[in-house]
């Protein structure tokens, strides 16, 4: 079984949300078997900044479900969206 790198976009509730605190919480919510690869900030509009979280998981069925569930529960996040999935060679 291979691995995939998945990019998940996290939209904060407002521009006033503490992104550094959210980044720390992201690291602690990664389930076992999931590698946090990178977190990038993406300016959206009017001071709102989204976080693009890149994780590496097995390419089996439901590979990102637990990660998505954990990220949805973070304080200050209004929604999440899987924006990219790529197989690692």
GIGIUR-V879767 format. One line per field, one symbol per residue. burial: # if it has 24 or more other C-alpha atoms within 12 Angstrom, else .. A space follows every 10 residues. Layout:
burial=???
This chain:
burial=...####### ##......#. .##..##.## ...###..#. ........## ########.. ..##..##.# ##.####..# ##.......
